[in-house]
Amino acid sequence: MKRIISLILPVAILITSSLAYANYAQDVDNFVDRLEKVAGKDSGFSSAVTKSEILHLNRLTISGYSIKTLPYEIGKLTKLRELHIHRTSIEKLPYEIGRMSGLEVLDVQDTPLTSFPYEIGDLKNLRELYIAGTKLKSVPYELGKLSNLIRLGLRNNPLEKLPYEFGNLSNLQWLDLSQTQITALPYELGKLKNLREVTLVGTPIKQLPSEIKDLPRLSCRTSDYKAPTMPCRL
């Protein structure tokens, strides 16, 4: 794996205060140094990106099976808007991820996570959360605190149930539970008046609570990803 990080730079620098800029620059330095160490000498990290580039980025993608952990300093990247973690060997995310106050998109795929930090509930600006291809059997109930969440993807995980606190995700519009082991949905999801689409392909769910079926805007996809959504008749 020659490159483990890709960057999308913002049009304008988000940091205006010179003091804040200096402090953030030091935080970035610490994060880059630590990530280089955990990635290993053969990752090609140093040649792939410079610290000045990371200082101004708003999207960070970390990919590579040689990566087994993330430095806790990642919590200092408060200007970051999107974090994508793909095809790594990470089993546990640092709880400091809950300090990434500017994060709007968190995307974890093909990574053997066995647990998710409950501090995820502190990401008040998070609008999209995707967790796919992990070893998670449950997700923390603190996810129910993400009141600004619009899209939630949990496909292809050995999940067995959802917390009833998901009924607090008042802005949720899209939910993907395909290829999970969930057998029933909590009736509290019936409170999600903005929910428009639920994907249940490859799940053992046979019936939906009446509270969910009565949602006026909701449609379901149950048999084929490519098929159009239909009214929820389960």
Secondary structure, DSSP 8 states (H G I E B T S, - for coil): ----EEEE--SS-----HHHHHHHHHHHHHHHHHHHHHH-GGG-HHHH--HHHHHT-SEEEEEETT-----GGGGG-TT--EEEEEEE------GGGGG-TT--EEEEES---S---GGGGG-TT--EEEEESS--S---GGGGG-TT--EEE--SS------GGGGG-TT--EEE-TT-------GGGGG-TT--EEE-TT-------HHHHT-TT-EEE-S-TTS--EE---
